[in-house]
Amino acid sequence: MTIGGSPANPDATIDMAMDERLEKIEMKLGLAEDMLDELNKTVYRQQRQIERMQHEMTNLRQQIQTAMPADQRNPNDEIPPHY
């Protein structure tokens, strides 16, 4: 029931508006938490991948060092590719 064009119980209208705002905030918070969890998982996976790649690089460096002769070749002794 309205009196003079305003709601009969303005407190109820305010409470409903507050409840709607609170519900929207809770939904946004839930979505933000889900996104944060996904980002954390992505960062964790990427860190693991970086660590694996660093390990592979270390292994490749060791393989190169092992494959190179003890006396380093002089680039001046090599034949240019156009000969």
Secondary structure, DSSP 8 states (H G I E B T S, - for coil): -EETTEES-HHHHHHHHHHHHHHHHHHHHHHHHHHHHHHHHHHHHHHHHHHHHHHHHHHHHHHHHHHS-SS---GGGS--TT-
